[in-house]
Amino acid sequence: MQEIVELALATPSSDRPVTLKSLRPGDPAKAIGLETAVSRLPRALAFLSAVYHYVGTRVFFGFGLRGPGVSARIYKADLVANADFRKFDDGLRMTLDCSAELADQLEARLAAAEDYANWGTFRQEAAQVTCFTPSVTERGHVHFVDGAGGGYTMAAKAMKARRDALAPTA
């Protein structure tokens, strides 16, 4: 596991998948649709509320505005600093922004450890950030980073499929 982390962190761009430079909003229709879907308001009101908040947020962050107890510049810096993209529990889970060459190297090293490591990877073009922000005026918000195309879930499926293919047949 340590070799994988060291290899991943050897490339400067891979040590943090979320940067101020890479941070940009996704598809407005998708964002508004998701906010509408999870709202407890009646659908039409939820949609209008989601549009209002989306536009307001884009203006606030786009112009780097300040409000009572909140600064767009500080919030974005905190979002980058508080991004949760590397998890250690019963295994290692990472979302990396890396070249295809580095991804190939990581997969080759994982394949070499096949006898004692369960692993899965999934490549995609973008990441998504899911934010847990109890209060925009407090700096303790956390932002969960995953691949926009399924990320951890797709890597887990790849791991399970490889494990099933390697399992002895009865």
Backbone hydrogen bonds, N-H to C=O, Kabsch-Sander energy under -0.5 kcal/mol:
donor,donor_aa,acceptor,acceptor_aa,energy
5,V,1,M,-2.3
6,E,2,Q,-2.8
7,L,3,E,-2.6
8,A,4,I,-2.8
9,L,5,V,-2.5
10,A,6,E,-0.9
10,A,7,L,-0.6
11,T,8,A,-0.7
14,S,11,T,-1.8
15,D,11,T,-0.5
15,D,12,P,-0.9
19,T,17,P,-0.6
23,L,19,T,-1.5
24,R,22,S,-0.5
31,A,27,D,-2.4
32,I,28,P,-2.9
33,G,29,A,-2.4
34,L,30,K,-2.7
35,E,31,A,-2.3
36,T,32,I,-2.4
37,A,33,G,-2.3
38,V,34,L,-1.7
39,S,35,E,-0.7
39,S,36,T,-0.7
46,A,42,P,-3.0
47,F,43,R,-2.5
48,L,44,A,-2.2
49,S,45,L,-2.5
50,A,46,A,-2.5
51,V,47,F,-2.5
52,Y,48,L,-2.5
53,H,49,S,-2.6
54,Y,50,A,-2.5
55,V,51,V,-2.8
56,G,52,Y,-2.5
57,T,53,H,-2.5
58,R,54,Y,-2.5
59,V,55,V,-2.5
60,F,56,G,-2.7
61,F,57,T,-2.7
62,G,58,R,-2.5
63,F,59,V,-2.1
64,G,61,F,-0.5
65,L,60,F,-2.6
67,G,70,V,-3.5
69,G,67,G,-0.5
70,V,67,G,-1.7
72,A,65,L,-2.8
75,Y,71,S,-2.8
76,K,72,A,-2.4
77,A,73,R,-1.9
78,D,74,I,-2.6
79,L,75,Y,-2.4
80,V,76,K,-2.0
81,A,77,A,-2.4
82,N,78,D,-2.8
83,A,80,V,-1.1
84,D,143,H,-3.4
85,F,83,A,-0.9
87,K,93,R,-3.2
89,D,87,K,-0.5
89,D,91,G,-2.2
93,R,87,K,-2.4
95,T,85,F,-1.9
96,L,94,M,-0.5
98,C,96,L,-0.7
103,A,99,S,-2.2
104,D,100,A,-2.4
105,Q,101,E,-2.2
106,L,102,L,-2.8
107,E,103,A,-2.5
108,A,104,D,-2.3
109,R,105,Q,-2.3
110,L,106,L,-2.4
111,A,107,E,-2.6
112,A,108,A,-1.8
113,A,109,R,-0.8
113,A,110,L,-0.9
114,E,111,A,-1.5
116,Y,113,A,-1.8
117,A,113,A,-1.5
119,W,117,A,-0.5
128,Q,146,D,-3.4
130,T,128,Q,-0.5
130,T,144,F,-2.7
131,C,129,V,-0.6
132,F,142,V,-3.1
133,T,131,C,-0.6
138,E,135,S,-1.0
142,V,132,F,-2.1
143,H,82,N,-1.5
144,F,130,T,-3.0
145,V,84,D,-2.0
146,D,128,Q,-2.2
148,A,126,A,-2.6
150,G,147,G,-1.4
153,T,150,G,-1.6
154,M,150,G,-0.9
155,A,151,G,-2.4
156,A,152,Y,-2.3
157,K,153,T,-2.0
158,A,154,M,-2.2
159,M,155,A,-2.3
160,K,156,A,-2.5
161,A,157,K,-2.7
162,R,158,A,-2.3
163,R,159,M,-2.6
164,D,160,K,-2.8
165,A,161,A,-2.0
166,L,162,R,-1.7
167,A,163,R,-1.1
